[in-house]
Amino acid sequence: AQTVTQSQPEMSVQEAETVTLSCTYDTSESDYYLFWYKQPPSRQMILVIRQEAYKQQNATENRFSVNFQKAAKSFSLKISDSQLGDAAMYFCAYRSQNRDDKIIFGKGTRLHILP
Amino acid sequence: DAGVTQSPTHLIKTRGQQVTLRCSPISGHKSVSWYQQVLGQGPQFIFQYYEKEERGRGNFPDRFSARQFPNYSSELNVNALLLGDSALYLCASSSGMGFSTDTQYFGPGTRLTVL
């Protein structure tokens, strides 16, 4: 069975600084998808960034980028120029490349932005 | 376009009762997935329905059941409620085609409290 581990329950970063959230996963599959989701307080879960395992190039979305190390089964999220609106719970997540939509989530990292 | 909608927003039940939660997917989406998010944890996959058929099931007891209607909306039923069923129940919709770019969009959730 696949597992996703986020070892940082909480992190804080100064506004405009850069922060990196860590994630490791375990799988025996060779093809899969990885995601970072953001869940602001009392608001809906939204997708921040996705990575296909077959792609060597790290995904980027504006201020958000990932460091995908397939051999190490590591998938970290870097947030540059942190903004107050980035404060949220961030979940690392895994999906197999099969028919169903089942997403396996980590326990999350709560990110605080310090003004 | 309206996003994923869920009803009710909040619900309070007592142990042993039964509850029905509802979800309407984004227009054009044929897949609905249900997740349980216990406080302080990441969401856990319960079910996926695609074209009114169950496509995936998580590790939940038979007290949990779901169905999808011809208009692709879905209901999640939980019987014989236990205190441990208290959680945020999230619904997510997608096209269901399984492509790497197929994003799951989450609803705001239903907060269930079991007393």
Interface residues (C-beta under 8 A of the other chain):
Chain A: V4 Y33 R43 Q44 M45 I46 L47 R50 E52 F91 A93 Q97 N98 R99 D100 D101 K102 I103 I104 F105 G106 K107 G108
Chain B: G3 S31 S33 Y35 G40 Q41 G42 P43 Q44 F45 Q48 Y50 R55 G56 G58 L90 A92 S94 G96 G98 S100 D102 T103 Q104 F106 G107 P108 G109
